Amino acid sequence: MTTDEALLDLMNWLSPSFPVGGYVYSHGIEMAVEEGQIYNEQELVRWISAALTQGAGRIDGGLFKAAWQAVEEGDSEALKSTIELGDILRGTSEMALESAAQGQAFMDTILQTRDFQGLKEISENMKADNRKASHAIAVAIVAALAGIQLRPALLAYYHGFTTNLVSAGIRLVPLGQIAGQRSIEALKPTVAATSQAVLDGELDTLGTAAPVIDWASMKHETQYTRLFRS
């Protein structure tokens, strides 16, 4: 069972109002729209589903689980290795920026608003190693320190990831708010299945198979006019 406090924390940390700047990242959707890859509700759902199951979402889930377990077990070396792995497993510079910038903003906000034992030390260790936690790792660290169970924390993270990209798609295609809500509903089974695959999987099996998303991200780096940073 998830406590009321844990539920409220997750809703706050993964909501659009939490100041991580998620609204400025489209995960390649902006270029995909310009190139005609995404032009309606169904194609938006397909793109986000691929990101979840074959792209950065799959990577983020594995990192989330590993970081949560490392904090839960007090294994600082495992956490350090996971943070380093999070830096490596990014297909493009914009994907790396999207993840690291949100992760740093998340950590900075929590450090200034909450007093979780051990978080300051983890943050200082990252600075000493010249590392930034990816967004998934940062949320996992804080969730573990807060005593929030892995499964609901992971589901909440994936829901936030999904809704942020749906919001980007609504603005870019463009689509209406009702189409956005239908898209979120359509992606619920994928979020649940991806979460379960992460819980059942092993860290050393991580990998991606989303070349079109990486292609869009790389092209976005030189896109002439753009609203988003990725």
Secondary structure, DSSP 8 states (H G I E B T S, - for coil): ---HHHHHHHHHHTSTTSSS-GGG--TTHHHHHHTTS--SHHHHHHHHHHHHHTSHHHHHHHHHHHHHHHHHHT-HHHHHHHHHHHHHS-SSHHHHHHHHHHHHHHHHHHHHH---TTHHHHHHHHHHTT----HHHHHHHHHHHTT--HHHHHHHHHHHHHHHHHHHHHHHTT--HHHHHHHHHHHHHHHHHHHHHHHHS-GGG-----HHHHHHHHHHTT-SS-SS--
